[in-house]
Amino acid sequence: MPRPTLTEVRVEVRGHYALPGPLAGKEVAIVRLFPHTGRRHQLRVVMAEALGHPIVGDVAYAGDLSTYRLMLHAEAVTLMRREEEEEEDEAEGAAGSGGG
């Protein structure tokens, strides 16, 4: 059974696909996706299966061969560290701060 996910979706711009091919003239949108959980393929699954609007170029979840690549881009990536890692970093900092 799949584990639950949480993704915030914001539509930035709506329009029509301008390039030639099978998507020409179809409605498309530029969206911002904010995943609050970290599951494999989470954004692709949410767009294709939960919302019914797959990412352009997604062969795996939409069978879309209209472009040469997946149109999924990151503006920023923030990684959260686990508590154990933060404690190790703090301990290393304290050990290395001796007056000498």
N, CA and C atoms as a LAMMPS dump frame, in Angstrom:
ITEM: TIMESTEP
0
ITEM: NUMBER OF ATOMS
300
ITEM: BOX BOUNDS ff ff ff
-5.0000000000000000e+02 5.0000000000000000e+02
-5.0000000000000000e+02 5.0000000000000000e+02
-5.0000000000000000e+02 5.0000000000000000e+02
ITEM: ATOMS id mol type element x y z
1 1 1 N 0.844 -1.189 0
2 1 2 C 0 0 0
3 1 3 C 0.884 1.245 0
4 2 1 N 0.619 2.205 -0.889
5 2 2 C 1.449 3.407 -0.958
6 2 3 C 1.347 4.243 0.315
7 3 1 N 2.465 4.839 0.688
8 3 2 C 2.463 5.726 1.845
9 3 3 C 1.863 7.069 1.441
10 4 1 N 1.227 7.788 2.377
11 4 2 C 0.601 9.075 2.031
12 4 3 C 1.641 10.12 1.651
13 5 1 N 1.236 11.035 0.793
14 5 2 C 2.099 12.139 0.385
15 5 3 C 1.34 13.435 0.551
16 6 1 N 2.078 14.533 0.599
17 6 2 C 1.467 15.853 0.666
18 6 3 C 2.234 16.769 -0.279
19 7 1 N 1.529 17.319 -1.255
20 7 2 C 2.131 18.224 -2.236
21 7 3 C 1.227 19.431 -2.418
22 8 1 N 1.78 20.607 -2.252
23 8 2 C 1.046 21.843 -2.517
24 8 3 C 1.239 22.19 -3.992
25 9 1 N 0.149 22.52 -4.685
26 9 2 C 0.192 22.837 -6.112
27 9 3 C -0.345 24.241 -6.323
28 10 1 N 0.437 25.082 -6.999
29 10 2 C -0.003 26.44 -7.336
30 10 3 C 0.106 26.635 -8.847
31 11 1 N -0.996 27.026 -9.468
32 11 2 C -0.99 27.299 -10.905
33 11 3 C -0.501 28.73 -11.105
34 12 1 N 0.572 28.893 -11.876
35 12 2 C 1.162 30.209 -12.132
36 12 3 C 0.632 30.833 -13.423
37 13 1 N 0.609 30.048 -14.507
38 13 2 C 0.201 30.551 -15.822
39 13 3 C -0.559 29.451 -16.549
40 14 1 N -1.631 29.812 -17.215
41 14 2 C -2.368 28.868 -18.064
42 14 3 C -2.226 29.317 -19.51
43 15 1 N -2.209 28.367 -20.43
44 15 2 C -2.079 28.717 -21.842
45 15 3 C -2.318 27.505 -22.715
46 16 1 N -1.784 27.568 -23.931
47 16 2 C -1.922 26.474 -24.885
48 16 3 C -0.544 26.079 -25.394
49 17 1 N -0.359 24.794 -25.606
50 17 2 C 0.922 24.259 -26.07
51 17 3 C 1.206 24.808 -27.461
52 18 1 N 2.347 25.466 -27.63
53 18 2 C 2.637 26.186 -28.87
54 18 3 C 3.507 25.422 -29.86
55 19 1 N 4.131 24.33 -29.432
56 19 2 C 5.01 23.605 -30.335
57 19 3 C 4.225 22.626 -31.201
58 20 1 N 4.724 22.302 -32.382
59 20 2 C 4.017 21.319 -33.22
60 20 3 C 4.078 19.932 -32.602
61 21 1 N 3.127 19.103 -32.958
62 21 2 C 3.106 17.737 -32.448
63 21 3 C 1.758 17.401 -31.853
64 22 1 N 1.667 16.27 -31.175
65 22 2 C 0.386 15.802 -30.665
66 22 3 C -0.238 16.698 -29.588
67 23 1 N 0.568 17.516 -28.915
68 23 2 C 0.033 18.403 -27.883
69 23 3 C -0.307 19.797 -28.411
70 24 1 N -0.025 20.076 -29.668
71 24 2 C -0.238 21.413 -30.232
72 24 3 C -1.66 21.899 -29.963
73 25 1 N -1.753 23.077 -29.371
74 25 2 C -3.038 23.701 -29.104
75 25 3 C -3.736 23.237 -27.846
76 26 1 N -3.227 22.193 -27.189
77 26 2 C -3.877 21.699 -25.968
78 26 3 C -3.575 22.629 -24.801
79 27 1 N -4.497 22.639 -23.839
80 27 2 C -4.304 23.465 -22.657
81 27 3 C -3.151 22.929 -21.812
82 28 1 N -2.307 23.839 -21.364
83 28 2 C -1.194 23.508 -20.485
84 28 3 C -1.098 24.583 -19.408
85 29 1 N -0.294 24.336 -18.392
86 29 2 C -0.096 25.319 -17.329
87 29 3 C 1.316 25.193 -16.785
88 30 1 N 1.809 26.31 -16.293
89 30 2 C 3.048 26.305 -15.519
90 30 3 C 2.607 26.286 -14.068
91 31 1 N 3.083 25.292 -13.325
92 31 2 C 2.695 25.15 -11.927
93 31 3 C 3.928 25.121 -11.042
94 32 1 N 3.734 25.503 -9.816
95 32 2 C 4.769 25.371 -8.791
96 32 3 C 4.314 24.253 -7.866
97 33 1 N 5.203 23.323 -7.627
98 33 2 C 4.902 22.177 -6.774
99 33 3 C 5.789 22.238 -5.538
100 34 1 N 5.179 22.083 -4.384
101 34 2 C 5.897 22.128 -3.121
102 34 3 C 5.659 20.809 -2.383
103 35 1 N 6.568 19.838 -2.54
104 35 2 C 6.375 18.567 -1.837
105 35 3 C 6.7 18.725 -0.351
106 36 1 N 5.798 18.258 0.496
107 36 2 C 6.02 18.305 1.943
108 36 3 C 6.415 16.936 2.477
109 37 1 N 6.402 15.925 1.61
110 37 2 C 6.907 14.595 1.937
111 37 3 C 7.875 14.236 0.816
112 38 1 N 8.671 13.24 1.014
113 38 2 C 9.673 12.893 0.006
114 38 3 C 9.538 11.47 -0.481
115 39 1 N 8.648 11.261 -1.412
116 39 2 C 8.455 9.931 -1.983
117 39 3 C 9.007 9.898 -3.401
118 40 1 N 9.458 8.741 -3.829
119 40 2 C 9.992 8.581 -5.177
120 40 3 C 8.906 8.907 -6.204
121 41 1 N 9.223 9.753 -7.156
122 41 2 C 8.33 10.144 -8.252
123 41 3 C 7.08 10.872 -7.752
124 42 1 N 7.137 11.399 -6.538
125 42 2 C 5.96 12.015 -5.925
126 42 3 C 5.3 13.068 -6.808
127 43 1 N 6.061 13.984 -7.35
128 43 2 C 5.478 15.064 -8.147
129 43 3 C 4.858 14.529 -9.426
130 44 1 N 5.512 13.579 -10.044
131 44 2 C 4.997 12.99 -11.29
132 44 3 C 3.701 12.227 -11.043
133 45 1 N 3.648 11.484 -9.958
134 45 2 C 2.455 10.71 -9.626
135 45 3 C 1.295 11.638 -9.271
136 46 1 N 1.553 12.658 -8.469
137 46 2 C 0.499 13.597 -8.078
138 46 3 C -0.103 14.255 -9.31
139 47 1 N 0.742 14.743 -10.196
140 47 2 C 0.228 15.437 -11.381
141 47 3 C -0.546 14.482 -12.294
142 48 1 N -0.021 13.306 -12.559
143 48 2 C -0.634 12.39 -13.522
144 48 3 C -1.835 11.646 -12.944
145 49 1 N -1.668 11.075 -11.771
146 49 2 C -2.705 10.187 -11.249
147 49 3 C -3.708 10.901 -10.355
148 50 1 N -3.248 11.743 -9.453
149 50 2 C -4.171 12.399 -8.529
150 50 3 C -4.91 13.56 -9.184
151 51 1 N -4.218 14.344 -10.003
152 51 2 C -4.837 15.523 -10.605
153 51 3 C -5.268 15.317 -12.052
154 52 1 N -4.742 14.275 -12.693
155 52 2 C -5.122 14.011 -14.082
156 52 3 C -4.483 14.944 -15.093
157 53 1 N -3.389 15.599 -14.707
158 53 2 C -2.672 16.517 -15.594
159 53 3 C -1.182 16.176 -15.546
160 54 1 N -0.743 15.196 -16.329
161 54 2 C 0.666 14.784 -16.261
162 54 3 C 1.613 15.879 -16.737
163 55 1 N 2.843 15.747 -16.321
164 55 2 C 3.896 16.679 -16.725
165 55 3 C 4.231 16.412 -18.189
166 56 1 N 4.375 17.481 -18.972
167 56 2 C 4.72 17.35 -20.39
168 56 3 C 6.043 16.593 -20.502
169 57 1 N 6.069 15.611 -21.378
170 57 2 C 7.276 14.823 -21.61
171 57 3 C 7.431 13.635 -20.684
172 58 1 N 6.438 13.355 -19.836
173 58 2 C 6.544 12.245 -18.894
174 58 3 C 6.133 10.941 -19.577
175 59 1 N 7.118 10.184 -20.009
176 59 2 C 6.866 8.928 -20.7
177 59 3 C 6.308 7.882 -19.73
178 60 1 N 6.849 7.811 -18.524
179 60 2 C 6.456 6.775 -17.571
180 60 3 C 5.022 6.917 -17.081
181 61 1 N 4.589 8.13 -16.761
182 61 2 C 3.275 8.306 -16.162
183 61 3 C 2.228 8.826 -17.137
184 62 1 N 2.619 9.23 -18.331
185 62 2 C 1.633 9.743 -19.286
186 62 3 C 1.813 9.164 -20.681
187 63 1 N 2.9 8.413 -20.897
188 63 2 C 3.17 7.892 -22.231
189 63 3 C 3.418 9.003 -23.238
190 64 1 N 3.892 10.149 -22.746
191 64 2 C 4.072 11.335 -23.591
192 64 3 C 5.425 11.296 -24.288
193 65 1 N 5.408 11.072 -25.592
194 65 2 C 6.633 11.057 -26.397
195 65 3 C 6.76 12.323 -27.23
196 66 1 N 5.994 13.373 -26.874
197 66 2 C 5.94 14.577 -27.703
198 66 3 C 7.18 15.454 -27.578
199 67 1 N 7.928 15.304 -26.511
200 67 2 C 9.137 16.112 -26.327
201 67 3 C 10.312 15.17 -26.115
202 68 1 N 11.482 15.711 -26.107
203 68 2 C 12.674 14.887 -25.941
204 68 3 C 13.079 14.721 -24.482
205 69 1 N 12.319 15.359 -23.551
206 69 2 C 12.667 15.23 -22.133
207 69 3 C 11.48 15.6 -21.256
208 70 1 N 11.58 15.263 -19.997
209 70 2 C 10.577 15.596 -18.997
210 70 3 C 10.666 17.082 -18.672
211 71 1 N 9.562 17.786 -18.72
212 71 2 C 9.538 19.227 -18.451
213 71 3 C 9.29 19.49 -16.966
214 72 1 N 10.225 19.035 -16.152
215 72 2 C 10.165 19.21 -14.704
216 72 3 C 11.477 19.857 -14.28
217 73 1 N 11.391 21.032 -13.7
218 73 2 C 12.585 21.804 -13.348
219 73 3 C 12.498 22.277 -11.905
220 74 1 N 13.623 22.4 -11.244
221 74 2 C 13.669 22.879 -9.86
222 74 3 C 14.204 24.295 -9.818
223 75 1 N 13.482 25.167 -9.156
224 75 2 C 13.967 26.529 -8.909
225 75 3 C 14.907 26.52 -7.706
226 76 1 N 14.572 25.702 -6.729
227 76 2 C 15.385 25.571 -5.522
228 76 3 C 15.146 24.189 -4.927
229 77 1 N 16.139 23.687 -4.219
230 77 2 C 16.011 22.416 -3.524
231 77 3 C 16.495 22.628 -2.098
232 78 1 N 15.655 22.281 -1.137
233 78 2 C 16.012 22.39 0.272
234 78 3 C 15.978 20.997 0.865
235 79 1 N 17.06 20.585 1.47
236 79 2 C 17.139 19.26 2.084
237 79 3 C 17.114 19.41 3.593
238 80 1 N 16.27 18.62 4.226
239 80 2 C 16.18 18.626 5.681
240 80 3 C 17.06 17.5 6.211
241 81 1 N 17.828 17.79 7.252
242 81 2 C 18.66 16.762 7.843
243 81 3 C 17.93 16.094 8.997
244 82 1 N 18.224 14.825 9.191
245 82 2 C 17.639 14.107 10.322
246 82 3 C 18.267 14.614 11.619
247 83 1 N 17.556 14.435 12.73
248 83 2 C 18.035 14.915 14.027
249 83 3 C 19.392 14.329 14.397
250 84 1 N 19.615 13.023 14.104
251 84 2 C 20.887 12.401 14.468
252 84 3 C 22.053 13.115 13.781
253 85 1 N 21.862 13.492 12.513
254 85 2 C 22.926 14.165 11.77
255 85 3 C 23.211 15.534 12.373
256 86 1 N 22.15 16.256 12.774
257 86 2 C 22.346 17.569 13.382
258 86 3 C 23.104 17.441 14.7
259 87 1 N 22.769 16.424 15.512
260 87 2 C 23.46 16.217 16.774
261 87 3 C 24.931 15.895 16.538
262 88 1 N 25.242 15.07 15.523
263 88 2 C 26.626 14.738 15.199
264 88 3 C 27.384 15.992 14.781
265 89 1 N 26.755 16.836 13.953
266 89 2 C 27.412 18.073 13.521
267 89 3 C 27.694 18.983 14.706
268 90 1 N 26.739 19.104 15.622
269 90 2 C 26.928 19.952 16.798
270 90 3 C 28.054 19.414 17.668
271 91 1 N 28.126 18.09 17.83
272 91 2 C 29.177 17.477 18.644
273 91 3 C 30.538 17.702 18.008
274 92 1 N 30.63 17.559 16.684
275 92 2 C 31.899 17.789 16.002
276 92 3 C 32.329 19.247 16.14
277 93 1 N 31.397 20.168 16.052
278 93 2 C 31.711 21.587 16.191
279 93 3 C 32.226 21.913 17.586
280 94 1 N 31.609 21.319 18.592
281 94 2 C 32.029 21.564 19.973
282 94 3 C 33.422 20.977 20.217
283 95 1 N 33.691 19.788 19.689
284 95 2 C 34.983 19.14 19.901
285 95 3 C 36.1 19.91 19.198
286 96 1 N 35.793 20.497 18.08
287 96 2 C 36.819 21.19 17.309
288 96 3 C 37.009 22.639 17.69
289 97 1 N 36.295 23.115 18.735
290 97 2 C 36.374 24.538 19.056
291 97 3 C 37.258 24.821 20.266
292 98 1 N 38.133 23.879 20.606
293 98 2 C 39.019 24.073 21.756
294 98 3 C 39.95 25.252 21.56
295 99 1 N 40.317 25.919 22.652
296 99 2 C 41.138 27.12 22.598
297 99 3 C 42.564 26.861 22.181
298 100 1 N 43.121 25.661 22.45
299 100 2 C 44.415 25.25 21.979
300 100 3 C 45.532 25.878 22.571
